[in-house]
Amino acid sequence: MLAMRALKLILVDGIPPNGIVATTFTRKAAAELRSRILAWGYAVVTHARSQTADAELTAWLREIDANAVLVGTLDSLSEDIIATCRPPGGITPATIEGFLSSAIMRRHGLFPNARHRDAHLEAFIGTFVPSYPGPRPTRVKLGVSLAFSDRARHDEINLVNFQASGQGQNVLCSILADYFSYLQANYLADFARLERLFLDGLLADNLHRVTDGIRAVLVDEFQDTNYLQEQIYFELCRRTGASLTVVGDDDQSIFRFRGATVELFANFHTRITTALGVEWNPQRVDLVSNYRSSGRIVNFCNSFIQLDPTYQAARVPGKQPLLPAAAHAPHEHLPVLAMFRQDCDSLANDLTEFLTNVFRNGGHVVHCQDADHTIVRAVDGDFGDAVLLSRSASEYSYGNNPRPRLPLLLRQRLENTHHIPVFNPRGRSLFQIETVSRLLGLALLCIDPNEAVSQAITSLSQSARARMQAWRATAAAFAQSNPAPGGLAAFIQNWQTRTPTNMAAWPSEWPLLELFFTLVTWIPEFQSDPEGQVYLEALARTVSEAGQFSSYGARILNGQGVHDPNSARAAIREVFENIANGDVEVDEEIMPYVPRRYFPIMTVHQAKGLEFPLVVVDVGSDFRTNHVQQRRFRCPETPDQVHEIEQIVAPFCPVGNARTQRDPIDRAWDDLRRLYFVAFSRPQNALLLVGLTSQI
């Protein structure tokens, strides 16, 4: 819809392409939107030029450059515009990823003055984090600190008043103050600070070099916008007079944990007229035609979202049901399917049989209502035409005794029995991946041969130290196996003794990233496997980001006295420790294209905006018993942590009243319903729900 809107603004309204800003929720969606604008725009312009003899019109069409439309996420556009409008002598802050934010928060926010052990902070966190048998671990307090740091900016919390509301709040605000000060003093910006800087630049009229030419602003997925982002869009329109088009579906707002405030979308008419004036009276257009799914799937989604009368009050007033409009909709009579088994192993076995029948064995026949339905791949179809969606893509359950979950059991059967590769790079933490452990261990053997540097870092957590030692052991055994093309043990020995080969002398500094890429020579999974390539790119980005943050630039020094071990120490603290602590997450957007012979497994959040011919939704393979800790995933009895935090900060932020019109427990149910509505609306042709019979 936004691509057509952009082209209409260019070709009908005559707005220059560089006068249009279009924002999306993800980089992948931005790339897709840009490709549509370019492809459709080129086709329309080419056709128009062939249909006119008017010289002036031809010249105008020839000058149209659809590539000049500013397309991206709000974060990426903020970063680009801030850099473009940097004043003479000014320093543009470097944007940091989540793992660096975690490291800075840990070292400069939590640990000073032993705040991570503060009893008042512990008591405050206890009001919204489930009870623990003892003090909550540092990782929990780190997660809370990071969540509050984002929310403080996203919600524009009055931190002075919030800090005065309790002793634990006082400690938390001290943590945030030191974190914010460190970012500012070191010219760094996490994504929340980047957006805050963009809004500050607008308010100070420091971005007019770019913004003066903006005539139209287009926003996709507005239902997942936070308050800070809303203020950016409103201020951008206020200063430029640009038109504003927002697209969204409140039933698909599933990013509350990132600060998304669906009420901004549901109350858009009131909010924009209040902020910009009554002349900004928006025209509402209901897009009810569904061009994706079969009629039975569309009807199922309509019934599901209308099932609970309590939820209807949370929806946009006057919401109309979806209408099936896909070309195949009138001809597709396959019912919505379900597969429930007594245990997860049986479910994985039968689901594997179903998938292999569909994609390898000529089809799978389902008998329903006196009719046989054959589910079979398209002529050129493959496993990439299907997907397993779950609330979590993790291959193991959480806790002290993790057990295999459906994603792992399905992977094992598809890969080991049928040789069908699976793509689920977020199924395990990065430190749990065997090839990653091997690479990191080899690098540690090279830069810290006797573990002397690591042992001297007394602040390493026990878990991080244990993981790094396990990496070393894995790497040592791997090197002894003499993997192809050979020479790995000699390479490690030369690194440990700094003995040059094929060079006159050992370099005075060696980039850690170059060491990583050299070691990949002996680990072919990083070279040819899509999951391996995602892991390698995640490691490369981690090293590159750490290089901006580190005084040694992620380089290992040689022949420079005390700086030699200090450079290794910095690398261990800023790269290896962050990975060992689980702070580095895998971004599936790293891989823009996955071969269609791979079967993908995703979270529902990952699948947002995607569609597949066949979608399998895990609605409860984890629910073997009626366990209290799982009820929030299927039948909430109490609010979740994010809803409790919303209640706590509501009196201190301008958006608090809008959120708390519904009780926290109702918001928990709202989020669960929206999550599965998104999942159920991904398929084009076939929807299969899977779980355990204990649910029934």
Phi and psi in degrees as a GROMACS rama.xvg file:
@    title "Ramachandran Plot"
@    xaxis  label "Phi"
@    yaxis  label "Psi"
@TYPE xy
-66.9194  -33.1346  LEU-2
-63.62  -44.5689  ALA-3
-65.5803  -38.3255  MET-4
-62.7108  -43.6541  ARG-5
-61.9063  -43.5553  ALA-6
-68.0633  -34.9318  LEU-7
-63.6999  -42.383  LYS-8
-61.8687  -36.5525  LEU-9
-76.7138  -51.2923  ILE-10
-87.1747  -26.7229  LEU-11
-102.588  -47.2745  VAL-12
-86.8334  -12.2853  ASP-13
75.6123  21.0805  GLY-14
-77.6331  130.7  ILE-15
-59.7991  142.037  PRO-16
-54.968  -36.7968  PRO-17
-75.4  1.53136  ASN-18
-96.5143  7.29554  GLY-19
-116.193  129.624  ILE-20
-114.445  129.017  VAL-21
-129.123  121.727  ALA-22
-112.455  145.644  THR-23
-126.555  171.724  THR-24
-82.5353  -30.4995  PHE-25
-130.138  159.991  THR-26
-64.6278  -35.503  ARG-27
-63.3687  -43.1219  LYS-28
-65.4787  -35.6911  ALA-29
-64.3904  -42.476  ALA-30
-63.8207  -39.6859  ALA-31
-65.9597  -42.0095  GLU-32
-64.1879  -43.059  LEU-33
-62.5736  -41.7627  ARG-34
-64.4601  -36.2333  SER-35
-69.1731  -42.6948  ARG-36
-60.0093  -43.5323  ILE-37
-67.8427  -48.4063  LEU-38
-66.218  -50.1546  ALA-39
-68.7401  -38.3388  TRP-40
-63.3336  -43.2401  GLY-41
-62.6848  -42.0561  TYR-42
-64.496  -43.4799  ALA-43
-66.6846  -45.8439  VAL-44
-63.7739  -42.3493  VAL-45
-61.6807  -43.7743  THR-46
-64.7281  -43.0435  HIS-47
-62.1354  -40.4661  ALA-48
-65.6602  -31.1189  ARG-49
-76.4771  -13.687  SER-50
-104.992  1.98429  GLN-51
-129.495  146.906  THR-52
-108.962  2.17906  ALA-53
-72.5365  118.605  ASP-54
-64.6875  -40.6909  ALA-55
-67.2088  -42.2782  GLU-56
-65.5611  -40.1248  LEU-57
-61.6283  -42.6924  THR-58
-63.6677  -40.3231  ALA-59
-64.894  -42.5102  TRP-60
-63.8501  -37.0253  LEU-61
-65.5459  -29.3636  ARG-62
-83.9884  -10.3327  GLU-63
-68.2223  125.424  ILE-64
-121.614  90.614  ASP-65
-62.2238  -20.1754  ALA-66
-69.0657  -13.3094  ASN-67
-80.2341  -9.62356  ALA-68
-61.331  131.319  VAL-69
-79.7458  106.004  LEU-70
-120.776  132.532  VAL-71
171.485  -179.899  GLY-72
-73.0206  160.727  THR-73
-61.4533  -35.4738  LEU-74
-63.3549  -47.9799  ASP-75
-65.8395  -39.7073  SER-76
-67.4731  -39.2918  LEU-77
-58.9979  -46.2754  SER-78
-60.1623  -45.5899  GLU-79
-66.3068  -43.9043  ASP-80
-69.7524  -39.8501  ILE-81
-61.0899  -42.1429  ILE-82
-67.1417  -41.4169  ALA-83
-63.7931  -36.0172  THR-84
-98.0625  17.9211  CYS-85
-61.6087  129.208  ARG-86
-70.5285  158.885  PRO-87
-55.6679  127.888  PRO-88
82.5897  -7.12481  GLY-89
-75.7891  158.204  GLY-90
-115  122.071  ILE-91
-79.7406  125.072  THR-92
-65.0734  143.536  PRO-93
-79.9932  133.163  ALA-94
-82.2344  131.24  THR-95
-112.693  148.663  ILE-96
-83.9194  176.136  GLU-97
-60.4005  -36.0238  GLY-98
-69.8807  -32.8624  PHE-99
-71.9275  -36.8167  LEU-100
-58.6431  -42.5025  SER-101
-62.3874  -44.377  SER-102
-64.1353  -42.4199  ALA-103
-66.8694  -43.6245  ILE-104
-61.6521  -41.0416  MET-105
-65.1213  -48.7658  ARG-106
-80.5676  -36.1997  ARG-107
-109.642  -7.8591  HIS-108
-112.632  -54.7078  GLY-109
-79.5768  -47.9511  LEU-110
-73.0924  -35.1094  PHE-111
-56.2616  137.674  PRO-112
59.545  22.0622  ASN-113
53.0213  39.232  ALA-114
-62.9919  -28.1977  ARG-115
-67.17  -10.8082  HIS-116
-110.845  6.56714  ARG-117
-67.91  129.774  ASP-118
-67.8583  -34.9852  ALA-119
-67.1753  -40.7843  HIS-120
-64.053  -41.7231  LEU-121
-59.1982  -43.2957  GLU-122
-67.668  -39.3711  ALA-123
-66.0438  -45.4585  PHE-124
-62.4792  -31.7827  ILE-125
-63.367  -15.5002  GLY-126
-77.1711  -14.0224  THR-127
-139.814  -3.35977  PHE-128
-109.008  132.07  VAL-129
-50.6917  152.081  PRO-130
-66.1735  149.489  SER-131
-118.881  156.792  TYR-132
-66.1015  -22.9188  PRO-133
-140.179  -160.301  GLY-134
-59.5846  143.054  PRO-135
-66.2474  139.158  ARG-136
-64.7121  160.453  PRO-137
-58.5969  -35.639  THR-138
-62.5278  -33.099  ARG-139
-67.9853  -44.9226  VAL-140
-66.6355  -33.9828  LYS-141
-64.543  -44.7994  LEU-142
-61.6742  -40.7487  GLY-143
-64.968  -42.7134  VAL-144
-62.5115  -43.4888  SER-145
-66.1193  -41.2809  LEU-146
-63.0627  -42.3041  ALA-147
-69.9666  -32.2996  PHE-148
-64.7074  -40.5484  SER-149
-67.8174  -45.6253  ASP-150
-65.4161  -32.8635  ARG-151
-59.2012  -38.649  ALA-152
-82.9027  -45.1969  ARG-153
-61.1957  -40.2897  HIS-154
-95.6666  -4.638  ASP-155
52.2355  54.2188  GLU-156
-67.6113  137.267  ILE-157
-76.7745  95.1118  ASN-158
-69.8916  -26.8563  LEU-159
-62.9505  -48.9562  VAL-160
-69.55  -38.6042  ASN-161
-63.9635  -41.2995  PHE-162
-62.516  -32.6825  GLN-163
-81.7959  -2.12219  ALA-164
-85.9396  -5.8959  SER-165
176.751  161.654  GLY-166
-68.6936  -39.8184  GLN-167
-65.9917  -39.5513  GLY-168
-62.3166  -35.7019  GLN-169
-62.7294  -44.8923  ASN-170
-64.159  -45.0541  VAL-171
-60.225  -42.7647  LEU-172
-67.3914  -30.8844  CYS-173
-66.1734  -39.3043  SER-174
-60.905  -47.8832  ILE-175
-64.6105  -40.1435  LEU-176
-60.8297  -42.9664  ALA-177
-69.1049  -36.5421  ASP-178
-63.4719  -49.4927  TYR-179
-61.503  -40.2453  PHE-180
-64.5635  -39.308  SER-181
-64.4327  -44.2494  TYR-182
-58.8171  -46.1813  LEU-183
-66.3138  -43.6608  GLN-184
-67.362  -26.9265  ALA-185
-106.87  13.0734  ASN-186
54.9458  48.5195  TYR-187
-118.234  153.506  LEU-188
-142.831  121.769  ALA-189
-78.5294  178.856  ASP-190
-66.7686  -35.1665  PHE-191
-66.6944  -41.7792  ALA-192
-66.3512  -35.6987  ARG-193
-59.0694  -45.3455  LEU-194
-67.6876  -37.2157  GLU-195
-64.102  -40.6791  ARG-196
-64.4313  -35.8736  LEU-197
-65.4142  -45.4767  PHE-198
-64.5911  -42.1283  LEU-199
-60.0921  -39.52  ASP-200
-64.2936  -38.0801  GLY-201
-64.5017  -46.4857  LEU-202
-63.7372  -33.2277  LEU-203
-88.4538  0.474921  ALA-204
59.4647  37.6641  ASP-205
-95.0277  -2.10468  ASN-206
-113.891  16.9253  LEU-207
-65.4379  -20.6938  HIS-208
-58.1536  -33.2532  ARG-209
-99.2256  -44.5995  VAL-210
-73.136  -23.6009  THR-211
-59.0924  -27.6994  ASP-212
-92.6275  -0.605016  GLY-213
-77.7749  129.379  ILE-214
-119.738  -15.307  ARG-215
-151.065  137.325  ALA-216
-121.626  125.783  VAL-217
-117.667  131.034  LEU-218
-127.311  122.283  VAL-219
-95.2644  154.241  ASP-220
54.4693  46.2245  GLU-221
-66.0462  -18.6464  PHE-222
-66.9464  -16.6207  GLN-223
-105.49  21.5332  ASP-224
-80.9256  146.261  THR-225
-100.882  173.912  ASN-226
-62.5413  -41.8349  TYR-227
-59.9631  -43.7337  LEU-228
-65.2287  -39.9028  GLN-229
-58.2771  -43.1689  GLU-230
-64.5279  -34.3123  GLN-231
-62.7787  -48.6746  ILE-232
-62.9224  -43.8438  TYR-233
-64.452  -42.9565  PHE-234
-68.3599  -36.9499  GLU-235
-60.4839  -42.887  LEU-236
-71.7391  -37.1154  CYS-237
-61.5131  -41.6985  ARG-238
-80.7486  -27.71  ARG-239
-107.057  -17.3704  THR-240
72.915  13.3626  GLY-241
-67.5895  147.272  ALA-242
-71.2535  155.377  SER-243
-127.617  124.321  LEU-244
-120.578  121.866  THR-245
-118.291  139.88  VAL-246
-124.211  136.245  VAL-247
-175.208  172.801  GLY-248
-141.046  112.16  ASP-249
-60.7682  -25.7843  ASP-250
-71.3312  -9.21977  ASP-251
-115.54  23.7008  GLN-252
-84.4181  103.515  SER-253
-126.258  15.8174  ILE-254
-118.388  39.4223  PHE-255
-57.6119  -36.8033  ARG-256
-64.9473  -14.2376  PHE-257
-100.819  12.7613  ARG-258
95.6955  0.717971  GLY-259
-58.9876  137.935  ALA-260
-126.464  95.8522  THR-261
-62.8599  -25.125  VAL-262
-62.3388  -25.1537  GLU-263
-63.7428  -36.6413  LEU-264
-78.2218  -45.3235  PHE-265
-62.347  -32.3238  ALA-266
-108.185  30.7895  ASN-267
-58.9036  -43.3904  PHE-268
-57.3254  -49.4942  HIS-269
-66.2328  -40.8277  THR-270
-68.6826  -41.2475  ARG-271
-73.5022  -37.026  ILE-272
-70.0996  -33.0645  THR-273
-67.7198  -39.3874  THR-274
-79.3543  -40.1529  ALA-275
-112.821  -11.499  LEU-276
113.932  159.778  GLY-277
-66.7946  -19.4669  VAL-278
-69.6211  -16.37  GLU-279
-88.9244  59.0118  TRP-280
-86.1093  104.207  ASN-281
-72.3369  147.664  PRO-282
-96.1574  120.181  GLN-283
-89.0319  132.346  ARG-284
-124.068  119.868  VAL-285
-88.6179  116.217  ASP-286
-95.0168  93.4254  LEU-287
-102.794  -11.0146  VAL-288
-78.6531  123.102  SER-289
-99.4713  112.348  ASN-290
-97.9466  15.0978  TYR-291
-106.452  -53.3471  ARG-292
-104.699  162.395  SER-293
-67.8496  163.447  SER-294
-60.3015  -38.6715  GLY-295
-70.3475  -34.3608  ARG-296
-70.3726  -42.4008  ILE-297
-60.4605  -44.1009  VAL-298
-64.8904  -37.2358  ASN-299
-62.4975  -44.0474  PHE-300
-64.9507  -41.3715  CYS-301
-60.7066  -44.9857  ASN-302
-64.5981  -41.3333  SER-303
-63.0868  -46.8261  PHE-304
-74.1947  -19.6496  ILE-305
-98.6445  3.27266  GLN-306
-66.39  -41.1596  LEU-307
-98.6496  114.286  ASP-308
-60.2426  -31.3653  PRO-309
-63.2065  -34.5976  THR-310
-71.4352  -25.7617  TYR-311
-61.0388  -30.0908  GLN-312
-68.6882  -18.2431  ALA-313
-88.3585  -8.73359  ALA-314
-88.0181  162.517  ARG-315
-57.5518  131.785  VAL-316
-57.352  138.61  PRO-317
72.6907  23.7159  GLY-318
-63.1887  129.464  LYS-319
-96.4676  149.81  GLN-320
-69.4334  155.923  PRO-321
-72.3951  149.242  LEU-322
-118.814  126.84  LEU-323
-66.5981  124.752  PRO-324
-132.835  5.64104  ALA-325
-67.0877  149.759  ALA-326
-59.1466  -32.9219  ALA-327
-87.716  -8.28085  HIS-328
-56.8398  -45.286  ALA-329
-68.7162  -16.9942  PRO-330
-106.934  -3.22904  HIS-331
-100.404  113.04  GLU-332
-115.738  11.9397  HIS-333
-65.0306  126.843  LEU-334
-72.4725  163.459  PRO-335
-67.6921  130.78  VAL-336
-102.737  159.003  LEU-337
-142.83  144.433  ALA-338
-136.231  108.508  MET-339
-121.498  134.018  PHE-340
-131.603  166.544  ARG-341
-70.277  -30.3677  GLN-342
-144.375  165.593  ASP-343
-69.5163  -32.8501  CYS-344
-63.8128  -45.141  ASP-345
-63.6751  -39.2727  SER-346
-63.0046  -43.9833  LEU-347
-63.9866  -39.4294  ALA-348
-61.6745  -49.8568  ASN-349
-71.9288  -33.2108  ASP-350
-68.5417  -37.9034  LEU-351
-61.856  -44.2154  THR-352
-61.3267  -42.4799  GLU-353
-60.0493  -48.3719  PHE-354
-66.7181  -41.8144  LEU-355
-68.9312  -33.1538  THR-356
-63.2556  -43.8854  ASN-357
-65.4902  -41.6541  VAL-358
-106.087  -10.0325  PHE-359
-129.971  -26.8739  ARG-360
-114.39  25.364  ASN-361
86.8231  1.88503  GLY-362
121.182  163.824  GLY-363
-122.893  127.203  HIS-364
-96.887  130.55  VAL-365
-118.922  129.376  VAL-366
-101.001  123.739  HIS-367
-151.057  131.85  CYS-368
51.5465  51.7363  GLN-369
61.5329  25.9218  ASP-370
-140.981  146.343  ALA-371
-98.6769  132.794  ASP-372
-119.721  121.632  HIS-373
-98.5631  120.171  THR-374
-99.4807  114.742  ILE-375
-142.763  149.027  VAL-376
-64.601  159.451  ARG-377
-66.9512  168.368  ALA-378
-54.4598  -43.0729  VAL-379
-104.81  19.7915  ASP-380
-77.879  160.268  GLY-381
-153.877  -177.677  ASP-382
-60.4256  -23.6917  PHE-383
-66.9083  -8.86657  GLY-384
-83.4333  -1.89899  ASP-385
-123.632  167.046  ALA-386
-156.963  147.204  VAL-387
-102.364  122.169  LEU-388
-108.22  137.685  LEU-389
-146.021  161.3  SER-390
-63.5809  -26.4962  ARG-391
-140.749  136.361  SER-392
-90.0701  2.82509  ALA-393
-59.2057  138.484  SER-394
-88.1153  -8.35132  GLU-395
-130.996  149.966  TYR-396
-72.3567  162.908  SER-397
-87.9542  160.98  TYR-398
118.819  -177.847  GLY-399
-73.4748  -24.6406  ASN-400
-124.536  73.4542  ASN-401
-64.3412  141.039  PRO-402
-121.383  154.667  ARG-403
-61.9808  135.836  PRO-404
-100.767  173.861  ARG-405
-54.3612  -41.6056  LEU-406
-56.3591  -39.8607  PRO-407
-73.019  -44.6228  LEU-408
-61.2872  -38.7562  LEU-409
-68.8684  -41.5738  LEU-410
-58.224  -47.4288  ARG-411
-59.4938  -41.79  GLN-412
-73.2609  -40.8826  ARG-413
-67.3831  -44.8712  LEU-414
-79.2754  -45.3797  GLU-415
-78.63  -36.5617  ASN-416
-93.2434  -40.9531  THR-417
-111.905  0.0388747  HIS-418
56.9487  37.238  HIS-419
-104.288  114.151  ILE-420
-70.2935  148.596  PRO-421
-116.127  141.799  VAL-422
-114.356  105.555  PHE-423
-148.882  68.0517  ASN-424
-64.776  -16.2733  PRO-425
-100.419  15.3721  ARG-426
-70.7202  -25.0223  GLY-427
-137.831  156.729  ARG-428
-63.9917  153.249  SER-429
-57.578  -37.4925  LEU-430
-71.3318  -11.5941  PHE-431
-91.6544  -9.87394  GLN-432
-76.329  127.497  ILE-433
-59.8139  -45.9147  GLU-434
-66.8133  -35.3609  THR-435
-66.1787  -44.4861  VAL-436
-58.2658  -40.6261  SER-437
-63.7857  -46.8989  ARG-438
-65.7478  -45.971  LEU-439
-65.4995  -38.471  LEU-440
-64.1357  -42.0766  GLY-441
-61.367  -42.1771  LEU-442
-64.4154  -40.3253  ALA-443
-64.1663  -40.3874  LEU-444
-59.9634  -32.4871  LEU-445
-76.5397  -45.9148  CYS-446
-91.4579  -18.4097  ILE-447
-141.821  70.9301  ASP-448
-56.2497  -46.9339  PRO-449
-100.041  12.1492  ASN-450
64.212  18.2579  GLU-451
-67.2103  -40.3232  ALA-452
-67.4117  -45.8256  VAL-453
-61.3269  -42.5365  SER-454
-64.4046  -27.2147  GLN-455
-78.7692  -11.0297  ALA-456
-88.8978  92.0989  ILE-457
-72.5114  -19.5794  THR-458
-85.9859  0.72536  SER-459
-63.5747  134.697  LEU-460
-67.6319  155.427  SER-461
-61.2755  -39.8909  GLN-462
-66.5756  -41.9239  SER-463
-64.9145  -42.5475  ALA-464
-63.2049  -43.1267  ARG-465
-63.3219  -40.9933  ALA-466
-65.6207  -40.6141  ARG-467
-66.5476  -36.428  MET-468
-65.8672  -38.6155  GLN-469
-65.0851  -38.6759  ALA-470
-60.079  -43.0272  TRP-471
-60.321  -45.7609  ARG-472
-63.3655  -42.8427  ALA-473
-60.3186  -43.5834  THR-474
-67.7169  -41.0777  ALA-475
-61.8024  -43.7856  ALA-476
-64.6821  -38.9358  ALA-477
-64.4247  -43.0104  PHE-478
-63.7147  -37.106  ALA-479
-67.4908  -21.7685  GLN-480
-77.1549  -5.15883  SER-481
52.272  62.8013  ASN-482
-66.9542  154.976  PRO-483
-63.4261  147.525  ALA-484
-86.6816  17.1531  PRO-485
91.3547  162.81  GLY-486
88.2946  6.90019  GLY-487
-66.7309  -45.1266  LEU-488
-59.9627  -40.6676  ALA-489
-65.8212  -38.4762  ALA-490
-61.8664  -44.6312  PHE-491
-63.8163  -42.9287  ILE-492
-60.8137  -43.138  GLN-493
-63.2695  -37.3506  ASN-494
-66.9622  -43.3276  TRP-495
-65.2584  -33.9978  GLN-496
-99.8639  -0.101023  THR-497
53.9183  46.6563  ARG-498
-94.3366  117.789  THR-499
-73.9421  142.949  PRO-500
-131.144  134.747  THR-501
58.5585  27.5446  ASN-502
-154.939  153.861  MET-503
-68.014  -38.7936  ALA-504
-152.151  157.414  ALA-505
-67.2932  134.28  TRP-506
-60.8775  152.723  PRO-507
-70.2703  -21.6341  SER-508
-149.796  144.227  GLU-509
-131.637  119.101  TRP-510
-61.8624  131.859  PRO-511
-59.1373  -36.7303  LEU-512
-63.3445  -37.4428  LEU-513
-65.6153  -37.1752  GLU-514
-61.9037  -45.205  LEU-515
-56.5503  -50.3248  PHE-516
-66.697  -30.4698  PHE-517
-68.5885  -42.3024  THR-518
-65.8464  -24.5818  LEU-519
-60.4786  -21.242  VAL-520
-50.8871  -35.2837  THR-521
-97.157  3.04838  TRP-522
-126.549  86.8207  ILE-523
-63.8741  -22.3572  PRO-524
-59.0215  -30.7154  GLU-525
-73.3484  -16.5629  PHE-526
-94.1183  -32.8942  GLN-527
-122.263  -21.5292  SER-528
-91.4012  129.819  ASP-529
-55.8919  -41.5573  PRO-530
-63.9102  -42.2892  GLU-531
-61.3047  -37.3751  GLY-532
-67.3337  -35.5411  GLN-533
-65.3479  -44.3621  VAL-534
-62.296  -43.7371  TYR-535
-63.5143  -41.9027  LEU-536
-64.7267  -37.9595  GLU-537
-62.6229  -41.669  ALA-538
-65.3223  -42.392  LEU-539
-63.0917  -41.9597  ALA-540
-65.8374  -36.291  ARG-541
-62.7209  -45.671  THR-542
-65.3319  -42.6914  VAL-543
-62.9263  -43.7955  SER-544
-63.5247  -42.944  GLU-545
-63.4224  -31.7265  ALA-546
-61.8856  -32.9695  GLY-547
-72.0388  -27.7155  GLN-548
-92.6582  -27.3362  PHE-549
-87.4136  144.995  SER-550
-69.4971  -19.1995  SER-551
-102.934  3.10862  TYR-552
61.6156  31.887  GLY-553
54.395  44.9528  ALA-554
-123.664  146.259  ARG-555
-101.644  117.346  ILE-556
-88.9087  160.554  LEU-557
-145.214  135.677  ASN-558
72.8129  23.2386  GLY-559
-124.89  34.5366  GLN-560
65.6052  -130.722  GLY-561
-64.4239  -20.1946  VAL-562
-69.7005  -22.149  HIS-563
-62.1035  -58.9051  ASP-564
-67.5586  -30.1364  PRO-565
-65.7873  -35.04  ASN-566
-67.7624  -37.6949  SER-567
-67.5971  -38.8247  ALA-568
-61.4796  -44.1344  ARG-569
-61.9075  -41.6928  ALA-570
-63.4109  -42.278  ALA-571
-64.1436  -43.6926  ILE-572
-68.4986  -39.4859  ARG-573
-96.0888  -16.1466  GLU-574
-118.245  -64.7843  VAL-575
-65.4529  -42.3818  PHE-576
-64.3526  -40.5573  GLU-577
-63.751  -38.4135  ASN-578
-69.453  -42.7163  ILE-579
-64.281  -30.0034  ALA-580
-81.2449  -5.29741  ASN-581
80.4137  17.7347  GLY-582
-81.697  -17.8146  ASP-583
-94.5042  117.82  VAL-584
-101.167  151.711  GLU-585
-86.4117  128.023  VAL-586
-100.932  110.353  ASP-587
-66.1273  -16.226  GLU-588
-70.7801  -10.7221  GLU-589
-56.4638  -36.2375  ILE-590
-99.0204  96.9921  MET-591
-70.4889  -23.0737  PRO-592
-140.913  128.225  TYR-593
-114.538  129.614  VAL-594
-52.4295  139.297  PRO-595
-71.478  -8.62926  ARG-596
-78.1822  -8.48354  ARG-597
-88.7476  138.488  TYR-598
-90.2984  119.423  PHE-599
-87.7599  144.016  PRO-600
-123.246  128.78  ILE-601
-138.727  160.539  MET-602
-78.4992  162.193  THR-603
-61.884  -36.2583  VAL-604
-63.7359  -39.7622  HIS-605
-63.491  -33.5233  GLN-606
-82.4808  -5.20501  ALA-607
-54.9021  125.402  LYS-608
88.5566  -4.84334  GLY-609
-101.941  166.839  LEU-610
-147.307  151.885  GLU-611
-143.228  148.236  PHE-612
-58.6297  -40.0899  PRO-613
-126.659  125.291  LEU-614
-123.693  126.688  VAL-615
-105.12  122.167  VAL-616
-111.165  120.733  VAL-617
-79.6106  105.742  ASP-618
-99.6412  8.73781  VAL-619
160.829  37.0033  GLY-620
-70.9258  -13.3022  SER-621
-85.6649  -14.957  ASP-622
-92.4798  76.1857  PHE-623
-76.1693  -33.4025  ARG-624
-135.029  173.044  THR-625
-85.8958  63.2011  ASN-626
-81.819  138.617  HIS-627
-62.8479  -33.8897  VAL-628
-73.2907  -13.5614  GLN-629
-99.6781  -6.90812  GLN-630
-65.3691  -29.2843  ARG-631
-66.4441  -17.2558  ARG-632
-89.7988  -7.97362  PHE-633
-141.631  -29.5404  ARG-634
-154.828  75.8109  CYS-635
-58.3609  131.576  PRO-636
-107.529  -19.881  GLU-637
-137.704  158.183  THR-638
-63.708  156.06  PRO-639
-84.6859  172.899  ASP-640
-57.1806  -42.4669  GLN-641
-64.3811  -35.1885  VAL-642
-72.8182  -35.1445  HIS-643
-65.1773  -41.3999  GLU-644
-64.9058  -38.9691  ILE-645
-58.3413  -40.325  GLU-646
-65.3295  -40.9256  GLN-647
-64.6083  -42.2454  ILE-648
-89.6459  -8.99509  VAL-649
-52.828  -43.5263  ALA-650
-68.888  -10.197  PRO-651
-112.817  8.60558  PHE-652
-140.137  151.859  CYS-653
-68.5144  -16.9879  PRO-654
-99.9117  -1.35097  VAL-655
-60.8539  -42.1718  GLY-656
-64.9611  -37.9397  ASN-657
-63.9764  -39.8901  ALA-658
-68.4968  -42.2555  ARG-659
-86.7272  14.5849  THR-660
-64.1608  -25.4501  GLN-661
-109.841  145.039  ARG-662
-62.7997  152.743  ASP-663
-55.347  -40.6889  PRO-664
-66.1824  -35.3905  ILE-665
-66.395  -37.8101  ASP-666
-67.089  -33.3031  ARG-667
-63.4999  -43.9862  ALA-668
-65.6775  -40.1735  TRP-669
-57.269  -46.1712  ASP-670
-65.6898  -39.1316  ASP-671
-65.2875  -42.2906  LEU-672
-65.4818  -41.77  ARG-673
-65.3473  -37.6916  ARG-674
-58.5577  -48.1956  LEU-675
-77.7097  -24.7985  TYR-676
-62.7649  -42.5109  PHE-677
-61.1929  -44.4664  VAL-678
-62.5197  -46.4438  ALA-679
-68.7523  -20.0827  PHE-680
-97.3395  9.13859  SER-681
-80.5432  -29.634  ARG-682
-77.9634  151.561  PRO-683
-90.681  -46.3435  GLN-684
-118.736  -38.6234  ASN-685
-137.817  134.585  ALA-686
-124.701  124.652  LEU-687
-123.95  120.872  LEU-688
-96.9669  134.543  LEU-689
-128.803  151.125  VAL-690
-179.641  -163.924  GLY-691
-107.671  150.361  LEU-692
-66.4947  -18.2891  THR-693
-60.9536  -26.9321  SER-694
-65.9315  -43.3715  GLN-695
